[in-house]
Amino acid sequence: MDKKIGFLSFGHWQPIPGSQVRTARDALVQSVELAVAAEELGVDGAFVRVHHFARQLASPFPLLTAIGVRTSRIEIGTGVIDMRYENPLYMAEEAAAADLLSSGRLQLGVSRGSPETALRGSEAFGYVPPPGADDGELAREKTALFRAAIAGATVVDADPRMTGGASGRLAVQPRSEGLADRIWWGSGTRATAVWTAEQGMNLMSSTLLSEDTGVPFDELQAEQIALFRAAWKDAGWEREPRVSVSRSVMPLVTDTDRMYFGDRSGNEDQVGVLEGVRARFGKSYVGEPDELAEELAKDAAVRDADTLLLTVPNMLGVDYNVHLLETITKHVAPAIGWVHPDERG
């Protein structure tokens, strides 16, 4: 399969020593600048995390649209939008507009969301799960309505007083053809990966899995991917699905690299408890480029996915992250089967 590589930015900003991203404007502007530079390097995707009530990127569509109009090839997306916070029909309008302005390059990752600093944050936005339902059900219901809307389903009755007496149902406008096939679900378990396939969404495997069977993270994630692909085949979908995994990859080439990331204490899986559930976190890849190329080539989930998202230390600024991406694309990525877009058949 053709391998794609993108970057995933958490979009942090903090006015602290060493930070090159001190304000929200810095985070937004530099995200656009990094996407433009990444496209020039041949990187395939520019993805952003979405968090609320935090000094991180929060409103993805203005940002993705800005990236879309400044670039011409790179995919633009999210990893992920917490659907608990969203108005599905308004989101459908925004997503279609962003996709049209970027000529069909939008790749939207959505999910129930991750642990957050806000207590019942989505309720502050006005969204409360119905009686007997939980946050996960609320997110799935909203996702179903959003997906129906972008696929062209009619969602509201027409007002005959405004339509010359004609009755019927109306769909959200604008609509962008093909967007419905470019929705990804951020999955943190094997069971939700199977559910994702049954729904016909692409799989965005989380940076952590909220289960632990004792096997290394990459093997557990590869099992998740295999279950997803089997369920996709069983569901009888005609198109081929896409699967992404995220990794922290830090090549040590310069003294600056070694100053920032020379401590390799994160080079092992981490196991902990998240929201009362035992979870497994993937390790960081830190080392010389040739070492990283060899290690990533052995990563079972990276091998099985078609897209690798590289988490970038965005607070170190655009120049440093361009250096990071350039090192990876030149010296690491070819080992996992990535080919520069200009050289693809």
PyMOL commands that set and color helices and strands:
alter all, ss='L'
color gray80, all
select helices_A, chain A and resi 24-41+60-70+83-85+88-101+121-124+135-150+179-182+190-199+217-235+255-261+289-298+300-304+314-316+318-331+333-336+341-343
alter helices_A, ss='H'
color red, helices_A
select strands_A, chain A and resi 4-9+45-48+75-82+106-111+154-157+169-171+183-187+202-205+208-209+243-251+270-274+277-281+284-287+307-312
alter strands_A, ss='S'
color yellow, strands_A
deselect
rebuild
show_as cartoon
